[in-house]
Amino acid sequence: MPSQLPITLLTGVDESVRGSVAADLLSVAGQAVLVEYDVSGLAGGSVVRIARTTGGVIDREVIRMGHPCVSCAMRGSLVPLLVSIAATEKYSAAIVSIPGAGDTQALAEEIARDAGDELRVDAVLTVLDTATFATDVSGEDLIQDRGIPTAAEDGRAIAEVLVRHVEYSNAVILSKPDDVVEGLANALNPQASVRPAARAAELFGVRLHDPDAAEAWVEPGSISAPLQTDERVQTLVWQSDRPFHPERLYDVLEDLVAGSVRGKGTVWLATQPHARLGWDSFGTNIALGVLGPWLADLPVERWSEVGQTHQARSALEWHPEHGDRASYLSITGIDLDRRELARVLDGCVLRAGESADKLTDPFAPYLEGSSAA
């Protein structure tokens, strides 16, 4: 059986910085192919895909879409191209430069699912522009505000796009050395290697990607408990075995995310006893959604329906009265006052003597599938 073609996925919202790193990787890759996308015509419904080697262009195709979406242009068309490149047995590897709005995780999973015999993702690399990263991940600007080509209905914050890139990556490449940005990258993804662009080529040919580990790391509802690598970058890890009072939590949401970069975890709301809620915040943008039932509400034979990370945590912290019901959050930011954040969160839990029976739930209208919606 022919060996699998190694694939390196390269992502980042800054086109020039990502393009420079892609060129550096190709220059040391020997007989490799670089696949790039020109998305300047996305609004008009077309994307140009170009495959080239150090010797020149070997394939060029205009992809036309009824729905102008970066991920749509790549989904279903990239894998056949990579398989055809592998089939020639002329090339040693492929590098795919993914446009800023593309979904790296979805592409990695598509490659593994649809062409696991022919292709293998060796590394997922994220390129960061250190001049703008700290500001972008702490703010509220949307991807549309930055002029990054994407679908018209794409309402994601630029902070979410950047953070998700970092969280799914095996290595983070900085346009220039920067202690704060490096500290943020380490906090967002302690498993990723961080290095400057001048050393990016060292990563080529190194097998870094483990699909199962990557899936577990980005599991909804999971938290991050990183080692502190920069004194300005702080992470609060907080938990409680008492449910949140919905109104008190709702009233301080803006205070909790002010100045933060990333918040995530699982929420137990007093008025939603059967809904395990997920907390996701990116900069000042925050969302709570229903992840599914608690293990305590499921027969053991259905526990596989709940993520492995949550199952493992529950096994260690199972409460004799309410099982896996608990809230646990991690909030990361620059110069965060962790003590004050913890004080605010502590003040939001249901107090002794308070009952959930008559509480108003301001979250209910926004939680599709919740018990109180």
MOZINOR-V557317 format. One record per residue. N is the residue number from 1. RES is the residue in one small letter. SS is DSSP state (~ for helix, > for strand, _ for the rest). OMEGA is omega in radians with two decimals (none if undefined). D_FIRST is the distance of its C-alpha to the first C-alpha in whole Angstrom. Layout:
BEGIN
<<N:RES:SS:OMEGA:D_FIRST> <N:RES:SS:OMEGA:D_FIRST>>
END
This chain:
BEGIN
<<1:m:_:3.10:0> <2:p:_:3.13:4> <3:s:_:3.12:6> <4:q:_:3.08:9> <5:l:>:3.13:12> <6:p:>:-3.12:15> <7:i:>:2.98:18> <8:t:>:3.08:22> <9:l:>:-3.09:24> <10:l:>:-3.10:28> <11:t:>:-3.12:31> <12:g:_:-3.05:35> <13:v:_:3.13:38> <14:d:_:-3.04:39> <15:e:~:-3.05:38> <16:s:~:-3.14:39> <17:v:~:3.13:38> <18:r:~:3.14:34> <19:g:~:3.12:34> <20:s:~:3.12:35> <21:v:~:3.12:33> <22:a:~:3.13:30> <23:a:~:3.11:31> <24:d:~:3.12:31> <25:l:~:-3.12:28> <26:l:~:-3.08:27> <27:s:~:-3.13:29> <28:v:~:-2.98:27> <29:a:_:-3.14:23> <30:g:_:-3.12:23> <31:q:_:-3.12:20> <32:a:>:3.11:20> <33:v:>:3.05:22> <34:l:>:3.10:24> <35:v:>:-3.13:25> <36:e:>:-3.14:29> <37:y:>:3.00:31> <38:d:>:-3.06:35> <39:v:_:-3.12:36> <40:s:_:3.13:40> <41:g:_:-3.05:40> <42:l:~:-3.10:39> <43:a:~:3.12:42> <44:g:~:3.06:42> <45:g:_:3.12:39> <46:s:>:3.08:37> <47:v:>:3.12:34> <48:v:>:3.09:33> <49:r:>:-3.08:29> <50:i:>:3.04:28> <51:a:>:-3.12:25> <52:r:>:3.02:26> <53:t:>:3.07:25> <54:t:_:3.14:28> <55:g:_:3.13:28> <56:g:>:-3.08:29> <57:v:>:3.10:29> <58:i:>:3.12:25> <59:d:>:3.08:26> <60:r:>:-3.11:29> <61:e:>:3.02:30> <62:v:>:-3.14:33> <63:i:>:-3.13:32> <64:r:>:-3.04:35> <65:m:_:2.99:36> <66:g:_:-3.14:38> <67:h:_:-3.07:38> <68:p:_:-3.08:38> <69:c:_:-3.09:36> <70:v:~:-3.11:34> <71:s:~:3.10:31> <72:c:~:-3.12:31> <73:a:~:-3.09:31> <74:m:~:-3.08:27> <75:r:_:3.10:26> <76:g:_:-3.13:24> <77:s:_:-3.12:24> <78:l:~:-3.07:22> <79:v:~:3.10:19> <80:p:~:3.10:19> <81:l:~:-3.13:20> <82:l:~:3.11:17> <83:v:~:3.14:14> <84:s:~:3.08:16> <85:i:~:3.12:16> <86:a:~:-3.05:12> <87:a:~:3.14:11> <88:t:~:-3.09:14> <89:e:_:3.11:12> <90:k:_:-2.97:16> <91:y:_:-3.06:16> <92:s:_:-3.07:16> <93:a:>:3.05:17> <94:a:>:3.06:19> <95:i:>:3.14:23> <96:v:>:3.09:24> <97:s:>:-3.03:28> <98:i:>:3.11:29> <99:p:_:-3.01:33> <100:g:_:-3.10:35> <101:a:_:-3.11:36> <102:g:_:-3.12:32> <103:d:_:-3.07:31> <104:t:~:-3.13:28> <105:q:~:-3.14:27> <106:a:~:3.14:27> <107:l:~:3.11:24> <108:a:~:-3.14:22> <109:e:~:3.10:22> <110:e:~:3.12:21> <111:i:~:-3.12:18> <112:a:~:-3.07:17> <113:r:~:-2.97:18> <114:d:~:-3.07:17> <115:a:~:-3.09:14> <116:g:_:3.13:13> <117:d:_:-3.06:9> <118:e:_:-3.00:9> <119:l:>:3.11:12> <120:r:>:3.07:14> <121:v:>:-3.14:18> <122:d:>:-3.08:19> <123:a:>:2.99:23> <124:v:>:-3.06:26> <125:l:>:3.12:28> <126:t:>:3.14:32> <127:v:>:-3.14:35> <128:l:>:2.99:38> <129:d:_:-3.04:41> <130:t:_:3.14:44> <131:a:_:-3.04:47> <132:t:_:-2.96:46> <133:f:~:-3.06:44> <134:a:~:3.12:47> <135:t:~:-3.10:49> <136:d:~:-3.07:46> <137:v:_:3.10:45> <138:s:_:-3.01:49> <139:g:_:-3.06:50> <140:e:_:-3.14:50> <141:d:_:3.09:49> <142:l:>:3.13:47> <143:i:~:3.11:44> <144:q:~:-3.11:46> <145:d:~:-3.07:48> <146:r:~:3.13:46> <147:g:_:3.11:45> <148:i:_:-3.10:42> <149:p:_:-3.14:40> <150:t:_:3.12:39> <151:a:_:-3.08:40> <152:a:_:-3.09:44> <153:e:_:-3.13:44> <154:d:_:-3.09:42> <155:g:_:-3.10:45> <156:r:_:3.00:43> <157:a:>:3.10:45> <158:i:~:3.11:43> <159:a:~:3.14:43> <160:e:~:-3.13:41> <161:v:~:-3.09:38> <162:l:~:-3.11:39> <163:v:~:3.14:39> <164:r:~:3.04:36> <165:h:~:-3.09:34> <166:v:~:-3.05:35> <167:e:~:-3.10:34> <168:y:~:-3.02:30> <169:s:_:3.00:30> <170:n:_:3.11:28> <171:a:>:3.12:30> <172:v:>:-3.09:34> <173:i:>:-3.10:35> <174:l:>:3.14:38> <175:s:_:3.05:40> <176:k:_:3.10:43> <177:p:_:3.14:43> <178:d:_:-3.03:45> <179:d:~:-3.10:46> <180:v:~:3.13:47> <181:v:~:3.08:44> <182:e:~:3.10:42> <183:g:~:3.10:44> <184:l:~:3.14:43> <185:a:~:3.12:39> <186:n:~:-3.14:39> <187:a:~:-3.12:41> <188:l:~:-3.11:39> <189:n:_:-3.11:36> <190:p:_:-3.12:36> <191:q:_:-3.05:33> <192:a:_:2.99:32> <193:s:>:3.13:33> <194:v:>:3.12:35> <195:r:>:3.14:36> <196:p:>:-3.10:38> <197:a:~:-3.13:36> <198:a:~:-3.14:37> <199:r:~:-3.08:34> <200:a:~:-3.08:32> <201:a:~:3.11:30> <202:e:~:-3.07:29> <203:l:~:-3.06:27> <204:f:_:3.12:24> <205:g:_:3.11:21> <206:v:_:-3.11:22> <207:r:_:-3.03:20> <208:l:_:-2.93:23> <209:h:_:3.02:22> <210:d:_:-3.05:22> <211:p:~:-3.11:22> <212:d:~:3.13:24> <213:a:~:3.13:27> <214:a:~:3.14:27> <215:e:~:-3.14:28> <216:a:~:-3.08:30> <217:w:~:-3.10:32> <218:v:_:3.13:33> <219:e:_:3.11:34> <220:p:_:3.13:37> <221:g:_:3.13:40> <222:s:_:3.13:39> <223:i:_:3.11:41> <224:s:_:3.10:41> <225:a:_:-3.01:42> <226:p:_:2.94:42> <227:l:_:-3.14:43> <228:q:_:-3.13:46> <229:t:_:3.08:45> <230:d:_:-3.02:48> <231:e:_:3.14:51> <232:r:_:-3.13:52> <233:v:>:-3.04:48> <234:q:>:3.04:49> <235:t:>:3.00:48> <236:l:>:2.99:50> <237:v:>:-2.99:48> <238:w:>:3.05:50> <239:q:>:3.14:50> <240:s:>:3.06:53> <241:d:_:2.98:53> <242:r:_:-3.11:56> <243:p:_:3.06:55> <244:f:>:2.91:56> <245:h:_:-2.97:59> <246:p:~:-3.10:58> <247:e:~:3.14:61> <248:r:~:3.11:61> <249:l:~:-3.12:57> <250:y:~:-3.07:58> <251:d:~:-3.07:61> <252:v:_:-3.10:59> <253:l:~:-3.12:55> <254:e:~:3.11:56> <255:d:~:-3.09:58> <256:l:~:-3.10:54> <257:v:~:-3.14:52> <258:a:_:3.12:55> <259:g:_:-3.13:53> <260:s:>:3.08:50> <261:v:>:-3.06:46> <262:r:>:3.00:44> <263:g:>:3.10:45> <264:k:>:3.13:43> <265:g:>:-3.09:44> <266:t:>:-3.06:45> <267:v:>:3.01:48> <268:w:_:-3.12:51> <269:l:>:-3.04:53> <270:a:_:-3.09:57> <271:t:_:-3.12:57> <272:q:_:-2.99:53> <273:p:_:-3.09:53> <274:h:_:-3.13:50> <275:a:_:3.02:48> <276:r:>:-3.05:46> <277:l:>:3.08:46> <278:g:>:3.10:44> <279:w:>:3.05:45> <280:d:>:3.03:44> <281:s:>:3.13:46> <282:f:>:-2.99:45> <283:g:_:-3.13:48> <284:t:_:3.12:51> <285:n:>:-3.06:49> <286:i:>:3.10:48> <287:a:>:2.97:47> <288:l:>:-3.13:47> <289:g:>:-3.13:45> <290:v:>:3.10:45> <291:l:>:-3.09:41> <292:g:>:-3.11:42> <293:p:_:2.97:44> <294:w:_:3.07:45> <295:l:~:-3.11:43> <296:a:~:-3.14:47> <297:d:~:-3.08:47> <298:l:_:2.97:44> <299:p:_:-3.05:44> <300:v:~:-3.10:41> <301:e:~:3.11:39> <302:r:~:-3.12:38> <303:w:~:3.12:38> <304:s:~:3.12:34> <305:e:~:-3.11:35> <306:v:_:-3.07:37> <307:g:_:-3.08:35> <308:q:~:3.13:33> <309:t:~:3.12:35> <310:h:~:3.10:39> <311:q:~:-3.12:38> <312:a:~:3.13:38> <313:r:~:-3.11:41> <314:s:~:3.13:43> <315:a:~:-3.12:42> <316:l:~:-2.98:44> <317:e:~:-3.11:47> <318:w:_:-3.12:47> <319:h:>:-3.08:51> <320:p:_:-3.10:53> <321:e:_:-3.06:55> <322:h:_:3.00:53> <323:g:>:-3.08:49> <324:d:_:3.12:47> <325:r:_:-3.13:49> <326:a:_:3.01:49> <327:s:>:3.02:49> <328:y:>:-3.02:47> <329:l:>:2.90:47> <330:s:>:3.14:46> <331:i:>:-3.09:47> <332:t:>:3.09:47> <333:g:>:3.12:49> <334:i:>:3.13:51> <335:d:_:3.10:54> <336:l:_:2.99:54> <337:d:_:-3.04:57> <338:r:~:-3.13:55> <339:r:~:-3.14:58> <340:e:~:3.10:59> <341:l:~:3.13:56> <342:a:~:3.12:56> <343:r:~:-3.14:60> <344:v:~:3.13:59> <345:l:~:3.11:57> <346:d:~:-3.12:59> <347:g:_:-3.08:61> <348:c:_:-3.10:59> <349:v:>:3.13:59> <350:l:_:-3.09:61> <351:r:_:3.09:64> <352:a:_:3.14:65> <353:g:_:3.10:68> <354:e:_:3.13:66> <355:s:_:3.13:65> <356:a:_:-2.98:62> <357:d:_:-3.02:64> <358:k:_:-3.11:66> <359:l:_:3.00:64> <360:t:_:-3.09:63> <361:d:_:3.14:59> <362:p:_:3.13:58> <363:f:_:-2.98:55> <364:a:~:-3.11:55> <365:p:~:-3.05:55> <366:y:~:-3.04:52> <367:l:_:3.13:50> <368:e:_:3.13:48> <369:g:_:3.13:47> <370:s:_:-3.11:50> <371:s:_:-3.10:52> <372:a:_:-3.09:55> <373:a:_:none:54>>
END
